[in-house]
Amino acid sequence: MSRLLQTLLAAAALAAGCAGPEPFVPPTPSITSPVDGVVLSVDSAGLGDVRGFTLRPTSSPFAFNFTLGTLENPTEFPPGHLAEHLASSQPVRVYFRRSENGEHIVYRLEDASPAAS
């Protein structure tokens, strides 16, 4: 083996050994339906065109994105009502299913009871 090849192999082995351990990647949290939480943002082009929202569940420090699907109760809880919950921080109850690509698709929204003090 040539001296250059030995040097390159030694350098590669040294570099591989100095790379250190893989960085810690926390597991992705999951939630189950229904979930109560506080609306952090609403994705809309007006009260009549709400596409989705971000929610922080009352039982979690994480925030989750939701996409509105066809709602079971659009007259009881119009999607535009999410803006009031955003402004007031009153919790909502979200019923959803998980799509094949992991999206949270909402099929029902309700006012949730405030957390007990």
HUQUIHU-V258755 format. One record per residue. N is the residue number from 1. RES is the residue in one small letter. PSI is psi in whole degrees, -180 to 180 (none if undefined). NEAR is the number of other ideal C-beta (glycine too) atoms within 8 Angstrom. D_FIRST is the distance of its C-alpha to the first C-alpha in Angstrom with 1 decimal. Layout:
n=N res=RES psi=PSI near=NEAR d_first=D_FIRST
n=N res=RES psi=PSI near=NEAR d_first=D_FIRST
This chain:
n=1 res=m psi=137 near=3 d_first=0.0
n=2 res=s psi=157 near=5 d_first=3.8
n=3 res=r psi=-39 near=5 d_first=6.6
n=4 res=l psi=-45 near=6 d_first=8.4
n=5 res=l psi=-41 near=8 d_first=6.6
n=6 res=q psi=-42 near=9 d_first=6.7
n=7 res=t psi=-43 near=8 d_first=10.2
n=8 res=l psi=-42 near=8 d_first=11.2
n=9 res=l psi=-41 near=8 d_first=10.7
n=10 res=a psi=-42 near=8 d_first=12.5
n=11 res=a psi=-41 near=8 d_first=15.1
n=12 res=a psi=-42 near=8 d_first=15.7
n=13 res=a psi=-42 near=8 d_first=16.2
n=14 res=l psi=-44 near=8 d_first=18.5
n=15 res=a psi=-41 near=8 d_first=20.4
n=16 res=a psi=-37 near=7 d_first=21.0
n=17 res=g psi=-25 near=6 d_first=22.3
n=18 res=c psi=-5 near=6 d_first=24.6
n=19 res=a psi=-26 near=5 d_first=26.2
n=20 res=g psi=176 near=3 d_first=28.9
n=21 res=p psi=158 near=3 d_first=31.0
n=22 res=e psi=142 near=3 d_first=32.4
n=23 res=p psi=149 near=4 d_first=35.7
n=24 res=f psi=128 near=4 d_first=38.9
n=25 res=v psi=114 near=4 d_first=40.7
n=26 res=p psi=150 near=4 d_first=44.2
n=27 res=p psi=148 near=4 d_first=45.5
n=28 res=t psi=124 near=4 d_first=47.8
n=29 res=p psi=157 near=6 d_first=51.4
n=30 res=s psi=160 near=4 d_first=53.7
n=31 res=i psi=160 near=9 d_first=57.4
n=32 res=t psi=155 near=4 d_first=60.0
n=33 res=s psi=141 near=8 d_first=63.1
n=34 res=p psi=163 near=8 d_first=65.6
n=35 res=v psi=138 near=13 d_first=64.5
n=36 res=d psi=142 near=12 d_first=66.7
n=37 res=g psi=-179 near=13 d_first=65.5
n=38 res=v psi=132 near=11 d_first=66.2
n=39 res=v psi=125 near=13 d_first=65.6
n=40 res=l psi=-30 near=9 d_first=63.3
n=41 res=s psi=157 near=7 d_first=63.4
n=42 res=v psi=130 near=10 d_first=64.9
n=43 res=d psi=105 near=7 d_first=63.4
n=44 res=s psi=161 near=12 d_first=66.4
n=45 res=a psi=29 near=4 d_first=68.1
n=46 res=g psi=169 near=6 d_first=71.5
n=47 res=l psi=-31 near=9 d_first=73.4
n=48 res=g psi=1 near=5 d_first=73.6
n=49 res=d psi=61 near=7 d_first=69.9
n=50 res=v psi=126 near=13 d_first=67.8
n=51 res=r psi=-30 near=8 d_first=64.3
n=52 res=g psi=-175 near=11 d_first=62.8
n=53 res=f psi=166 near=14 d_first=62.6
n=54 res=t psi=135 near=11 d_first=60.5
n=55 res=l psi=138 near=14 d_first=61.7
n=56 res=r psi=109 near=12 d_first=61.0
n=57 res=p psi=146 near=11 d_first=62.1
n=58 res=t psi=-20 near=9 d_first=64.5
n=59 res=s psi=13 near=5 d_first=62.3
n=60 res=s psi=148 near=9 d_first=58.9
n=61 res=p psi=-3 near=3 d_first=57.4
n=62 res=f psi=155 near=7 d_first=55.5
n=63 res=a psi=147 near=7 d_first=56.9
n=64 res=f psi=143 near=11 d_first=56.7
n=65 res=n psi=141 near=9 d_first=57.4
n=66 res=f psi=144 near=13 d_first=59.9
n=67 res=t psi=134 near=10 d_first=60.9
n=68 res=l psi=129 near=11 d_first=64.5
n=69 res=g psi=-157 near=8 d_first=65.1
n=70 res=t psi=119 near=4 d_first=68.6
n=71 res=l psi=142 near=12 d_first=70.6
n=72 res=e psi=-29 near=7 d_first=73.1
n=73 res=n psi=54 near=9 d_first=75.4
n=74 res=p psi=-21 near=8 d_first=75.3
n=75 res=t psi=-29 near=4 d_first=78.9
n=76 res=e psi=-36 near=5 d_first=78.8
n=77 res=f psi=85 near=11 d_first=75.7
n=78 res=p psi=140 near=7 d_first=75.2
n=79 res=p psi=-32 near=12 d_first=71.6
n=80 res=g psi=-20 near=10 d_first=73.1
n=81 res=h psi=-18 near=9 d_first=74.3
n=82 res=l psi=-31 near=14 d_first=70.7
n=83 res=a psi=-37 near=10 d_first=71.5
n=84 res=e psi=-41 near=8 d_first=74.2
n=85 res=h psi=-34 near=14 d_first=71.9
n=86 res=l psi=-45 near=12 d_first=69.4
n=87 res=a psi=-35 near=6 d_first=72.1
n=88 res=s psi=-14 near=6 d_first=73.6
n=89 res=s psi=19 near=8 d_first=70.6
n=90 res=q psi=136 near=10 d_first=72.5
n=91 res=p psi=155 near=14 d_first=70.2
n=92 res=v psi=157 near=15 d_first=70.0
n=93 res=r psi=128 near=11 d_first=69.1
n=94 res=v psi=125 near=15 d_first=66.6
n=95 res=y psi=130 near=11 d_first=66.3
n=96 res=f psi=164 near=12 d_first=63.2
n=97 res=r psi=159 near=8 d_first=60.8
n=98 res=r psi=128 near=7 d_first=57.1
n=99 res=s psi=173 near=8 d_first=56.0
n=100 res=e psi=-31 near=3 d_first=53.0
n=101 res=n psi=14 near=4 d_first=50.9
n=102 res=g psi=1 near=5 d_first=52.1
n=103 res=e psi=148 near=8 d_first=54.9
n=104 res=h psi=109 near=13 d_first=58.0
n=105 res=i psi=117 near=12 d_first=60.9
n=106 res=v psi=133 near=14 d_first=64.3
n=107 res=y psi=-8 near=10 d_first=67.3
n=108 res=r psi=140 near=11 d_first=69.8
n=109 res=l psi=144 near=13 d_first=70.6
n=110 res=e psi=159 near=10 d_first=73.2
n=111 res=d psi=137 near=9 d_first=74.4
n=112 res=a psi=153 near=10 d_first=73.0
n=113 res=s psi=138 near=6 d_first=75.0
n=114 res=p psi=151 near=6 d_first=74.2
n=115 res=a psi=141 near=6 d_first=72.3
n=116 res=a psi=141 near=3 d_first=74.7
n=117 res=s psi=none near=2 d_first=75.1
